[in-house]
Structures are given as C-alpha cells and as structure tokens.
Amino acid sequence: MGEGVWTISPAEAGTRAVLEWNIEVRKGLVRRLTPVLRPLFAWNHGWAMARGLASIAALAARAQP
C-alpha cells in the first residue's frame, strides 16, 4: 500500500515529471525482515527502474519521426 504524487512542470528540454511514492508495509513478516532485506529491496528497485527506463526510451525512440 502507499500513495503516489506526481509533480509535472516545464523544463528546459521539455517536461519534468517526478513521482513521489510513499510505501506503507502492512505485512508483519515483511515489516520485521525489512532491516535485513533492505539491500535486496534496494537492488531490486534499481533493477526494475532500469528496465522501466529502457522500455520508455525504446517507446520514445519509436515515436520519433
């Protein structure tokens, strides 16, 4: 669970979009293991974000005339 807030503003090269996502962990086991698993969670987040960026870049490249 969590809440996400988008902030979209003009930027020199186009548009800047920032997502602030605040996570709330409700499952007891995950909550207790978070301090130990934090490096794994951080690695997984970096991996997922890199894949998302690559996908968005590919879509943007195909959209170019």
Stockholm file with secondary structure:
# STOCKHOLM 1.0

chainA/1-65         MGEGVWTISPAEAGTRAVLEWNIEVRKGLVRRLTPVLRPLFAWNHGWAMARGLASIAALAARAQP
#=GR chainA/1-65 SS CEEEEEEEEEETTEEEEEEEEEECCCCHHHHHHHHHHHHHHHHHHHHHHHHHHHHHHHHHHHHCC
#=GC SS_cons        CEEEEEEEEEETTEEEEEEEEEECCCCHHHHHHHHHHHHHHHHHHHHHHHHHHHHHHHHHHHHCC
//
